[in-house]
Amino acid sequence: MKKLNKKAAAGIGLGALALVGGTFAYYSQTASLDNPLSTGKYTTQLVEDYTPPTEDLKPGAKWDKNVGAENTGDYPVLVRVSMKENWSYKGETDPYKTILSESELFDNGTYAGGIFDADQVNDTDGLAPAEDGTVVHKNILTNDGWIDGGDGYWYWNGVLEKKGSDKSSTTHLLEGLTMATDIDLGHYETKEYYAVAATQPDLDNTSAWTLIDWTQVSDENNDGLKDIRDLAAVTSIPEGESLFRKSESNLDSNKKGYGDSNYTLTVTSEFVQATADAVNDSWKDFDITALTNVQVNAEDGVNLENKTVTP
């Protein structure tokens, strides 16, 4: 009986081990399926037709600068444009005057008949204060698809559809610039000089005049003028020599106005995905209902599309 009990016990023990072992030997399998997706791309461009002037601009000068926008990508987008103008003196990189398109000074002069009169504090003092309005008129077109948002941006009144569509590009927003006729190009100083010499200066080679001992005329007789009468008061002319005079007019370094300067107009375009969520997130302060040629897709309330009216 004891042997039988041992065998039984052994059998029970093996059974227990088999049971325990079975809890670690369950069947398992992992299966997976790939779900390939691909995305298109957003590519856009600011389009400009611009021929820079070949010489320094003069008051009243006009030059062409045509600016628009185009969608070259796979998804519809909206676009808005802002501008900034900088004035810097030649040889310097930092601007001395900047006006943003959101400022009331950006285009507050009077333009009529192709002539632009700027709104300057004083157009003859040789200064360019921050209070001066722009001295360059921008011919901005807001009657052919563009809307002035009043926030420094111009908005295209429509969705730019994907590349290849007849609605993938805008008309021109900007067509040409005009310099003010009354632009203050600085105050010029006139200085009178004289020299006493036996040989007349070479009028055809003024660079050689530096070899002559020129003296600046002073107001010797205190009459407020610096002229020949001052020379008569102080100058003696030795026999065989003659008195020579020259006059120089140079831009006053402290009163340059807009003279001897470089002008830069920077045009910046901002494109956004054509969905209400994207517009509300990127253009937070803009009321999309101002775009009268754009509607929200009735199916999902998110996607934007062009109305039947062509912008």
Residue frames as qw, qx, qy, qz and C-alpha x, y, z in Angstrom:
[[0.000, 0.885, 0.465, 0.000, 0.00, 0.00, 0.00],
 [0.317, -0.775, 0.092, 0.540, 2.83, 2.34, 0.85],
 [0.388, -0.113, 0.588, 0.700, 4.38, 1.78, -2.59],
 [0.176, 0.631, 0.664, 0.360, 1.08, 2.41, -4.27],
 [0.166, -0.915, -0.276, 0.243, 0.73, 5.57, -2.24],
 [0.384, -0.542, 0.309, 0.680, 4.16, 6.71, -3.32],
 [0.308, 0.199, 0.675, 0.640, 3.32, 6.14, -6.96],
 [0.018, 0.807, 0.575, 0.134, 0.06, 7.92, -6.52],
 [0.288, -0.838, -0.062, 0.459, 1.84, 10.73, -4.81],
 [0.383, -0.267, 0.493, 0.734, 4.35, 10.84, -7.61],
 [0.211, 0.487, 0.697, 0.483, 1.56, 10.90, -10.14],
 [0.120, -0.902, -0.398, 0.117, -0.13, 13.72, -8.30],
 [0.376, -0.666, 0.173, 0.620, 3.16, 15.56, -8.19],
 [0.339, 0.025, 0.617, 0.710, 3.70, 15.21, -11.92],
 [0.086, 0.712, 0.647, 0.260, 0.19, 16.32, -12.54],
 [0.230, -0.886, -0.194, 0.353, 0.78, 19.42, -10.50],
 [0.370, -0.445, 0.392, 0.715, 3.95, 20.15, -12.38],
 [0.273, 0.325, 0.707, 0.566, 2.19, 19.63, -15.67],
 [0.026, -0.853, -0.521, -0.017, -0.54, 21.97, -14.57],
 [0.292, -0.805, 0.043, 0.515, 1.91, 24.63, -13.48],
 [0.384, -0.193, 0.568, 0.702, 3.93, 24.20, -16.65],
 [0.251, 0.563, 0.706, 0.348, 0.80, 24.61, -18.73],
 [0.056, -0.910, -0.303, 0.277, 0.16, 28.09, -17.42],
 [0.207, -0.701, 0.348, 0.586, 3.40, 29.28, -19.14],
 [0.301, -0.075, 0.796, 0.520, 2.91, 27.44, -22.41],
 [0.457, 0.650, 0.486, -0.363, -0.18, 29.20, -23.80],
 [0.546, 0.368, 0.516, 0.548, -0.48, 29.87, -27.54],
 [0.032, 0.812, 0.117, -0.571, 0.04, 33.38, -28.88],
 [0.551, 0.323, 0.474, 0.606, 0.40, 35.06, -32.28],
 [0.009, -0.682, -0.081, 0.726, 0.86, 38.66, -33.48],
 [0.482, 0.472, 0.575, 0.462, -0.41, 39.86, -36.83],
 [0.050, -0.640, -0.069, 0.763, -0.15, 43.35, -38.37],
 [0.507, 0.631, 0.495, 0.316, -1.34, 45.16, -41.47],
 [0.282, -0.225, 0.088, 0.928, 0.25, 48.28, -42.98],
 [0.260, 0.822, 0.501, -0.079, -2.05, 51.11, -43.93],
 [0.474, -0.028, 0.202, 0.857, 0.07, 53.24, -46.27],
 [0.125, 0.915, 0.350, -0.155, -0.87, 56.92, -46.59],
 [0.529, 0.130, 0.152, 0.825, 0.78, 59.77, -48.45],
 [0.031, -0.812, -0.299, 0.501, 0.54, 63.51, -48.16],
 [0.496, 0.743, 0.189, 0.409, 0.74, 66.24, -50.72],
 [0.516, -0.187, -0.159, 0.820, 2.68, 69.43, -50.19],
 [0.037, 0.943, 0.273, -0.187, 2.02, 73.08, -49.58],
 [0.514, -0.106, 0.235, 0.818, 4.11, 75.23, -51.90],
 [0.178, 0.917, 0.353, -0.061, 3.36, 78.84, -52.70],
 [0.551, 0.010, 0.116, 0.827, 5.20, 81.81, -54.09],
 [0.054, 0.824, 0.172, -0.537, 5.09, 85.56, -54.13],
 [0.623, 0.434, 0.435, 0.484, 5.19, 86.67, -57.74],
 [0.120, -0.831, -0.020, 0.544, 6.92, 89.92, -58.65],
 [0.623, 0.550, 0.269, 0.486, 7.68, 91.69, -61.90],
 [0.293, -0.915, -0.010, 0.277, 10.21, 94.34, -60.96],
 [0.680, 0.466, 0.009, 0.566, 12.78, 96.24, -62.93],
 [0.458, -0.677, -0.188, 0.545, 14.93, 98.34, -60.59],
 [0.254, 0.965, -0.018, -0.067, 15.81, 101.86, -61.69],
 [0.831, 0.247, -0.056, 0.496, 19.24, 102.19, -63.27],
 [0.290, 0.415, -0.204, 0.838, 19.98, 105.57, -61.70],
 [0.098, -0.234, -0.613, 0.748, 19.24, 107.52, -58.54],
 [0.022, 0.690, 0.704, 0.165, 15.60, 108.49, -58.27],
 [0.086, 0.157, -0.020, 0.984, 14.52, 112.10, -58.56],
 [0.300, 0.295, 0.520, -0.743, 11.44, 113.82, -57.10],
 [0.644, 0.413, 0.021, -0.643, 8.34, 112.67, -58.94],
 [0.196, 0.358, -0.865, -0.292, 10.06, 109.57, -60.37],
 [0.868, 0.009, 0.155, -0.472, 7.94, 106.50, -61.17],
 [0.158, 0.398, -0.892, -0.144, 9.00, 102.87, -61.43],
 [0.792, -0.075, -0.396, -0.458, 7.23, 99.56, -61.98],
 [0.045, -0.235, 0.908, -0.344, 6.83, 96.91, -59.29],
 [0.719, -0.108, -0.316, -0.610, 4.04, 94.39, -59.92],
 [0.073, -0.243, 0.890, -0.379, 3.29, 91.99, -57.06],
 [0.790, -0.131, -0.203, -0.563, 0.86, 89.06, -56.80],
 [0.439, -0.358, 0.788, -0.240, 0.70, 85.56, -55.27],
 [0.701, 0.226, -0.543, -0.403, 0.39, 82.01, -56.61],
 [0.785, -0.294, 0.487, -0.245, -0.39, 78.57, -55.17],
 [0.474, 0.516, -0.681, -0.212, 2.05, 76.00, -56.58],
 [0.201, -0.237, 0.901, -0.303, 1.12, 73.21, -54.17],
 [0.229, -0.158, -0.925, -0.260, -1.41, 70.39, -53.88],
 [0.165, -0.575, -0.740, 0.308, -3.87, 71.95, -51.42],
 [0.037, 0.808, 0.308, 0.501, -6.04, 75.08, -51.52],
 [0.459, -0.266, -0.357, 0.769, -4.82, 78.06, -49.49],
 [0.004, 0.963, 0.267, 0.042, -5.71, 81.62, -48.55],
 [0.615, 0.126, -0.065, 0.776, -3.21, 84.47, -48.77],
 [0.120, -0.973, -0.183, 0.072, -2.66, 87.89, -47.28],
 [0.638, 0.382, -0.055, 0.667, 0.13, 90.41, -47.92],
 [0.340, -0.890, -0.124, 0.278, 1.83, 93.05, -45.76],
 [0.580, 0.637, -0.056, 0.505, 4.51, 95.62, -46.58],
 [0.542, -0.730, -0.041, 0.415, 7.34, 97.51, -44.91],
 [0.524, 0.765, -0.046, 0.373, 9.48, 100.35, -46.20],
 [0.683, -0.539, -0.009, 0.492, 12.97, 101.23, -44.99],
 [0.345, 0.902, -0.137, 0.222, 15.22, 104.21, -45.61],
 [0.777, -0.462, 0.103, 0.416, 18.95, 103.91, -44.96],
 [0.104, 0.903, -0.302, -0.289, 21.85, 106.17, -45.85],
 [0.820, 0.485, -0.297, 0.064, 24.25, 104.86, -48.47],
 [0.388, 0.481, -0.659, 0.428, 27.08, 102.92, -46.87],
 [0.316, -0.242, 0.657, -0.641, 25.00, 102.13, -43.78],
 [0.262, -0.135, -0.937, -0.187, 22.97, 98.99, -43.05],
 [0.051, -0.462, -0.741, 0.484, 20.67, 100.14, -40.24],
 [0.068, 0.663, 0.510, 0.544, 17.62, 102.08, -41.44],
 [0.091, -0.012, -0.329, 0.940, 17.02, 105.57, -40.12],
 [0.519, 0.111, 0.154, -0.834, 13.32, 105.34, -40.90],
 [0.036, -0.106, -0.980, -0.166, 10.88, 102.42, -41.07],
 [0.535, 0.068, 0.131, -0.832, 7.15, 102.51, -41.83],
 [0.221, 0.104, 0.970, -0.005, 4.96, 99.40, -41.59],
 [0.190, -0.286, -0.634, -0.693, 1.83, 98.96, -43.68],
 [0.345, -0.600, -0.711, 0.122, -0.22, 98.88, -40.49],
 [0.248, -0.415, -0.219, 0.847, 0.78, 102.50, -39.79],
 [0.301, 0.847, 0.399, -0.182, -1.39, 105.41, -40.89],
 [0.081, -0.793, 0.337, 0.501, 1.83, 106.98, -42.21],
 [0.602, -0.036, 0.715, 0.353, 2.26, 104.25, -44.83],
 [0.238, 0.337, 0.607, 0.680, 0.27, 106.04, -47.51],
 [0.073, -0.748, -0.547, 0.369, -1.23, 109.23, -46.12],
 [0.149, -0.311, 0.228, 0.910, -0.12, 111.77, -48.69],
 [0.538, 0.612, 0.246, -0.524, -2.11, 113.14, -51.62],
 [0.352, -0.095, 0.764, 0.532, -1.97, 111.36, -54.97],
 [0.491, 0.702, 0.390, -0.337, -3.73, 112.88, -57.95],
 [0.547, 0.817, -0.105, -0.148, -3.03, 113.04, -61.65],
 [0.879, 0.273, -0.204, 0.333, 0.07, 110.89, -61.29],
 [0.206, 0.602, -0.386, 0.668, 1.65, 113.33, -58.80],
 [0.694, -0.477, -0.513, 0.165, 2.27, 112.50, -55.15],
 [0.035, -0.704, 0.280, -0.652, 2.58, 115.15, -52.44],
 [0.578, -0.127, -0.730, 0.342, 3.87, 113.68, -49.19],
 [0.472, -0.820, -0.177, -0.271, 2.63, 114.61, -45.74],
 [0.657, 0.114, -0.386, 0.637, 5.91, 115.83, -44.21],
 [0.383, -0.730, -0.345, 0.448, 6.36, 117.91, -41.09],
 [0.053, 0.876, -0.187, -0.441, 8.66, 120.25, -43.04],
 [0.881, 0.362, 0.242, 0.187, 9.85, 119.46, -46.54],
 [0.449, 0.792, -0.173, 0.376, 12.76, 121.93, -46.49],
 [0.460, -0.815, 0.306, -0.172, 14.41, 121.47, -43.08],
 [0.411, 0.544, -0.728, 0.069, 16.69, 118.60, -44.13],
 [0.336, -0.242, 0.801, -0.433, 15.20, 116.24, -41.55],
 [0.560, -0.058, -0.714, -0.416, 13.30, 112.94, -41.78],
 [0.329, -0.263, 0.631, -0.652, 11.43, 112.68, -38.47],
 [0.101, 0.147, 0.981, -0.071, 9.32, 109.72, -37.41],
 [0.336, 0.540, 0.487, -0.598, 6.21, 111.89, -37.79],
 [0.249, 0.418, -0.491, -0.722, 6.75, 112.23, -41.54],
 [0.853, 0.283, 0.317, -0.302, 4.33, 110.30, -43.70],
 [0.757, 0.058, 0.509, 0.406, 5.71, 108.16, -46.49],
 [0.115, 0.692, -0.271, -0.658, 7.40, 109.95, -49.38],
 [0.070, 0.163, -0.863, -0.472, 6.73, 107.06, -51.77],
 [0.698, 0.133, 0.147, -0.688, 3.23, 106.37, -53.06],
 [0.233, -0.075, 0.962, 0.124, 2.32, 102.70, -53.54],
 [0.536, 0.104, -0.333, -0.769, -0.22, 102.05, -56.28],
 [0.195, 0.007, 0.948, -0.251, -2.23, 99.38, -54.44],
 [0.440, -0.078, -0.541, -0.713, -5.21, 97.85, -56.23],
 [0.205, 0.079, 0.840, -0.497, -8.14, 96.90, -54.00],
 [0.607, 0.343, 0.117, -0.708, -10.86, 96.80, -56.63],
 [0.684, 0.382, -0.529, -0.326, -9.88, 93.59, -58.41],
 [0.852, -0.069, -0.519, 0.011, -10.03, 90.78, -55.87],
 [0.464, 0.070, -0.557, 0.685, -8.01, 92.28, -53.00],
 [0.420, -0.807, -0.349, -0.228, -9.51, 93.56, -49.73],
 [0.171, 0.521, -0.458, 0.700, -7.82, 96.04, -47.38],
 [0.590, -0.398, -0.691, 0.127, -8.20, 94.44, -43.96],
 [0.246, -0.866, 0.004, -0.436, -7.43, 97.68, -42.13],
 [0.793, -0.584, 0.155, 0.073, -4.85, 95.80, -40.06],
 [0.164, -0.720, 0.588, 0.330, -1.81, 96.27, -42.28],
 [0.401, -0.028, 0.877, 0.262, -2.74, 93.31, -44.50],
 [0.550, 0.314, -0.271, -0.725, -4.40, 92.97, -47.86],
 [0.562, 0.002, 0.810, -0.166, -6.44, 89.77, -48.25],
 [0.190, 0.085, -0.744, -0.635, -7.18, 87.94, -51.48],
 [0.612, 0.082, 0.321, -0.718, -10.96, 87.58, -51.66],
 [0.878, 0.241, -0.261, -0.321, -10.99, 83.94, -52.67],
 [0.828, -0.338, 0.436, 0.095, -9.37, 80.54, -52.21],
 [0.266, 0.658, -0.633, -0.308, -6.22, 79.87, -54.21],
 [0.970, 0.037, 0.128, -0.204, -6.88, 76.41, -55.53],
 [0.754, -0.327, 0.459, 0.338, -4.15, 73.84, -56.13],
 [0.105, -0.506, 0.533, 0.669, -1.64, 74.27, -58.92],
 [0.136, 0.123, 0.856, 0.484, -2.97, 73.91, -62.42],
 [0.100, 0.707, 0.681, -0.161, -6.31, 75.47, -61.58],
 [0.231, 0.610, 0.261, 0.711, -7.46, 78.69, -63.21],
 [0.391, -0.852, -0.073, -0.340, -7.93, 80.01, -59.68],
 [0.851, -0.237, -0.201, 0.423, -4.45, 79.23, -58.37],
 [0.455, 0.028, -0.056, 0.888, -3.11, 82.81, -58.64],
 [0.020, -0.770, -0.400, 0.497, -4.13, 86.34, -57.73],
 [0.397, 0.833, 0.145, 0.357, -4.21, 89.52, -59.73],
 [0.449, 0.308, -0.300, 0.783, -1.61, 92.19, -58.98],
 [0.390, -0.754, -0.441, 0.291, -1.92, 93.86, -55.59],
 [0.253, -0.762, 0.116, 0.585, 0.78, 96.42, -56.30],
 [0.656, 0.539, 0.344, 0.400, 1.46, 98.10, -59.62],
 [0.413, 0.607, 0.006, 0.678, 4.15, 100.73, -59.42],
 [0.479, -0.601, -0.309, 0.560, 5.66, 103.29, -57.06],
 [0.260, 0.806, 0.158, 0.507, 5.87, 107.08, -57.28],
 [0.491, -0.154, -0.333, 0.790, 8.35, 109.33, -55.48],
 [0.059, -0.857, -0.407, 0.309, 6.91, 112.47, -53.92],
 [0.433, 0.723, 0.117, 0.526, 7.49, 115.67, -55.86],
 [0.192, -0.870, 0.171, -0.420, 8.16, 117.53, -52.60],
 [0.905, -0.252, -0.228, 0.257, 10.51, 114.97, -51.01],
 [0.236, -0.933, 0.271, 0.001, 13.07, 116.62, -48.74],
 [0.897, 0.289, -0.174, 0.285, 16.43, 115.60, -50.20],
 [0.705, -0.337, -0.190, 0.594, 18.40, 117.47, -47.57],
 [0.043, -0.987, -0.005, 0.157, 19.96, 120.82, -46.85],
 [0.790, 0.336, 0.009, 0.513, 23.02, 121.82, -48.85],
 [0.401, -0.783, 0.025, 0.476, 25.82, 123.96, -47.50],
 [0.593, 0.729, 0.036, 0.339, 27.54, 126.40, -49.81],
 [0.599, -0.637, 0.092, 0.477, 31.10, 127.34, -48.96],
 [0.439, 0.888, -0.090, 0.100, 33.17, 130.01, -50.65],
 [0.783, -0.346, 0.170, 0.487, 36.96, 129.68, -51.05],
 [0.342, 0.927, -0.151, -0.027, 39.70, 131.91, -52.42],
 [0.831, -0.196, 0.189, 0.484, 43.34, 131.57, -53.38],
 [0.138, 0.926, -0.242, -0.254, 46.10, 133.95, -54.42],
 [0.794, -0.092, 0.494, 0.342, 48.34, 132.39, -57.03],
 [0.018, -0.557, 0.447, 0.700, 50.45, 133.25, -60.03],
 [0.111, 0.048, -0.862, -0.492, 48.91, 130.47, -62.15],
 [0.640, -0.048, -0.014, -0.766, 45.22, 130.13, -62.85],
 [0.560, -0.081, 0.797, -0.210, 43.70, 126.81, -61.68],
 [0.096, 0.067, -0.832, -0.542, 43.00, 124.33, -64.47],
 [0.590, 0.070, 0.191, -0.782, 39.23, 124.51, -64.99],
 [0.789, 0.198, -0.453, -0.364, 39.27, 121.18, -66.84],
 [0.669, 0.050, -0.689, 0.275, 41.00, 119.33, -64.01],
 [0.440, -0.721, 0.062, -0.532, 39.34, 120.25, -60.73],
 [0.920, -0.325, -0.180, 0.127, 40.96, 117.28, -58.95],
 [0.647, 0.233, -0.195, 0.699, 44.28, 119.13, -59.19],
 [0.149, -0.780, -0.024, -0.607, 42.84, 122.05, -57.26],
 [0.793, -0.587, -0.151, 0.061, 43.71, 120.31, -54.01],
 [0.732, 0.038, -0.077, 0.676, 47.30, 121.33, -54.68],
 [0.085, 0.597, 0.040, 0.797, 46.31, 124.96, -54.40],
 [0.228, -0.180, -0.647, 0.705, 46.18, 126.57, -50.99],
 [0.246, -0.573, -0.478, -0.619, 42.48, 127.43, -50.83],
 [0.070, -0.059, -0.596, 0.797, 41.17, 129.43, -47.88],
 [0.076, -0.634, -0.762, -0.104, 37.51, 129.41, -46.84],
 [0.004, -0.507, -0.084, -0.858, 35.93, 132.84, -46.93],
 [0.272, -0.443, -0.686, 0.509, 34.89, 134.24, -43.55],
 [0.022, -0.878, -0.399, -0.261, 32.50, 137.08, -42.81],
 [0.541, 0.001, -0.222, 0.811, 35.27, 139.56, -42.16],
 [0.034, -0.256, -0.002, -0.966, 33.09, 142.68, -42.27],
 [0.071, 0.251, 0.806, -0.531, 30.29, 141.13, -40.19],
 [0.418, 0.163, -0.135, -0.883, 27.52, 141.84, -42.67],
 [0.752, 0.098, 0.525, -0.386, 26.18, 138.30, -42.59],
 [0.819, 0.558, -0.052, -0.122, 27.60, 137.50, -46.01],
 [0.638, -0.414, 0.506, 0.407, 30.71, 135.69, -47.13],
 [0.642, 0.712, 0.267, 0.096, 31.52, 137.33, -50.42],
 [0.646, 0.455, 0.000, 0.613, 34.06, 139.32, -52.40],
 [0.136, -0.869, 0.082, -0.469, 33.76, 142.28, -50.05],
 [0.793, -0.585, 0.163, 0.040, 35.20, 140.16, -47.27],
 [0.852, 0.132, 0.129, 0.489, 38.15, 139.29, -49.49],
 [0.305, 0.756, 0.010, 0.580, 38.80, 142.95, -50.23],
 [0.453, -0.844, 0.099, -0.270, 39.03, 143.62, -46.53],
 [0.744, -0.548, 0.375, 0.072, 41.75, 141.10, -45.77],
 [0.865, 0.170, 0.338, 0.329, 43.47, 140.10, -48.97],
 [0.030, 0.825, -0.342, -0.449, 46.51, 141.69, -50.51],
 [0.896, 0.382, 0.212, 0.082, 47.52, 140.50, -53.94],
 [0.482, -0.521, 0.394, 0.583, 51.25, 140.56, -54.72],
 [0.380, 0.677, -0.322, -0.543, 52.34, 141.88, -58.08],
 [0.284, 0.361, -0.832, -0.311, 52.19, 139.19, -60.78],
 [0.016, 0.156, 0.973, -0.166, 49.62, 137.10, -58.94],
 [0.403, -0.267, -0.385, -0.786, 45.84, 136.91, -59.13],
 [0.418, -0.059, 0.647, -0.635, 42.89, 136.23, -56.85],
 [0.407, -0.052, -0.799, -0.439, 40.84, 133.12, -57.61],
 [0.522, -0.117, 0.467, -0.704, 37.52, 131.99, -56.12],
 [0.365, -0.071, -0.877, -0.306, 35.53, 128.78, -56.02],
 [0.587, -0.208, 0.264, -0.737, 32.19, 127.78, -54.52],
 [0.244, 0.038, -0.968, -0.029, 31.27, 124.31, -53.22],
 [0.661, -0.216, 0.064, -0.716, 27.81, 123.01, -52.40],
 [0.321, 0.124, -0.934, 0.097, 27.63, 119.82, -50.32],
 [0.641, -0.487, -0.493, -0.329, 24.94, 117.91, -48.47],
 [0.282, -0.609, 0.467, -0.576, 24.91, 118.86, -44.79],
 [0.403, 0.092, -0.903, 0.114, 25.80, 115.65, -42.92],
 [0.059, 0.173, 0.733, -0.655, 23.42, 116.64, -40.11],
 [0.489, 0.466, 0.276, -0.684, 20.54, 117.54, -42.41],
 [0.116, -0.146, 0.847, 0.497, 20.47, 114.90, -45.11],
 [0.667, 0.198, 0.055, -0.716, 16.70, 114.47, -45.18],
 [0.905, 0.155, 0.385, -0.092, 16.05, 111.58, -47.59],
 [0.470, 0.797, -0.363, -0.109, 19.06, 112.49, -49.70],
 [0.241, 0.553, -0.793, 0.086, 21.96, 110.13, -50.42],
 [0.587, -0.164, 0.645, -0.462, 19.78, 107.21, -49.31],
 [0.202, 0.021, -0.923, -0.326, 18.60, 103.75, -50.29],
 [0.632, -0.035, 0.200, -0.748, 14.90, 102.90, -50.26],
 [0.145, 0.054, -0.982, -0.111, 13.61, 99.35, -49.79],
 [0.693, -0.093, 0.061, -0.712, 10.01, 98.18, -49.95],
 [0.015, -0.147, 0.986, -0.076, 9.62, 94.68, -48.49],
 [0.709, -0.052, -0.199, -0.675, 6.49, 92.76, -49.49],
 [0.118, -0.194, 0.942, -0.247, 5.61, 89.73, -47.35],
 [0.672, -0.104, -0.438, -0.589, 2.98, 87.11, -48.21],
 [0.318, -0.189, 0.821, -0.435, 1.36, 84.80, -45.64],
 [0.590, -0.010, -0.635, -0.499, -0.37, 81.68, -46.91],
 [0.414, -0.171, 0.727, -0.520, -2.64, 79.54, -44.74],
 [0.038, 0.151, 0.973, 0.169, -4.41, 76.22, -45.29],
 [0.362, -0.196, -0.294, -0.863, -7.96, 76.81, -46.56],
 [0.457, -0.443, -0.771, 0.031, -9.82, 75.63, -43.48],
 [0.316, -0.831, -0.133, -0.437, -11.70, 77.70, -40.94],
 [0.798, -0.562, -0.060, 0.211, -9.65, 76.22, -38.08],
 [0.699, 0.057, 0.081, 0.708, -6.35, 77.13, -39.76],
 [0.124, 0.652, 0.167, 0.729, -7.52, 80.66, -40.51],
 [0.520, -0.796, -0.138, -0.276, -8.82, 81.23, -36.98],
 [0.826, -0.433, -0.004, 0.362, -5.56, 79.95, -35.53],
 [0.623, 0.083, 0.169, 0.759, -3.14, 81.78, -37.84],
 [0.036, 0.392, 0.181, 0.901, -5.11, 84.97, -38.49],
 [0.210, -0.377, -0.786, 0.443, -6.66, 85.29, -35.04],
 [0.062, 0.493, 0.302, -0.814, -7.96, 88.85, -35.36],
 [0.185, 0.144, -0.537, -0.810, -9.34, 88.49, -38.87],
 [0.615, 0.277, 0.505, -0.538, -13.05, 87.98, -39.50],
 [0.307, -0.036, 0.835, 0.455, -13.23, 85.42, -42.28],
 [0.340, 0.677, 0.645, -0.098, -16.72, 86.57, -43.23],
 [0.061, 0.783, -0.140, -0.603, -15.05, 89.66, -44.74],
 [0.093, -0.249, 0.798, 0.542, -14.00, 87.41, -47.63],
 [0.620, 0.318, 0.232, -0.678, -17.26, 87.61, -49.52],
 [0.681, 0.425, -0.475, -0.360, -16.11, 85.21, -52.24],
 [0.252, 0.240, -0.914, 0.208, -15.22, 82.44, -49.78],
 [0.750, -0.336, -0.065, -0.566, -17.69, 80.06, -48.17],
 [0.344, -0.355, 0.830, -0.258, -17.44, 77.34, -45.54],
 [0.367, 0.034, -0.859, -0.355, -18.15, 73.89, -46.96],
 [0.659, -0.308, 0.033, -0.685, -21.61, 72.92, -45.75],
 [0.856, -0.023, -0.511, -0.076, -20.67, 69.24, -45.31],
 [0.735, -0.182, -0.464, 0.460, -18.10, 69.60, -42.55],
 [0.261, -0.953, -0.149, -0.028, -18.08, 73.26, -41.59],
 [0.625, -0.568, 0.248, 0.474, -14.31, 73.33, -41.90],
 [0.542, 0.077, 0.489, 0.679, -13.06, 73.36, -45.47],
 [0.176, 0.705, 0.072, -0.684, -13.24, 76.60, -47.39],
 [0.512, 0.278, 0.658, 0.478, -14.04, 76.89, -51.06],
 [0.009, 0.080, -0.239, -0.968, -14.73, 79.53, -53.67],
 [0.481, 0.498, 0.494, -0.527, -18.27, 80.66, -54.19],
 [0.627, 0.496, 0.543, 0.257, -19.67, 80.53, -57.66],
 [0.175, 0.984, 0.000, -0.043, -18.80, 84.21, -58.02],
 [0.796, 0.260, -0.097, 0.537, -15.33, 84.50, -59.53],
 [0.428, -0.727, -0.111, 0.525, -13.08, 86.70, -57.35]]
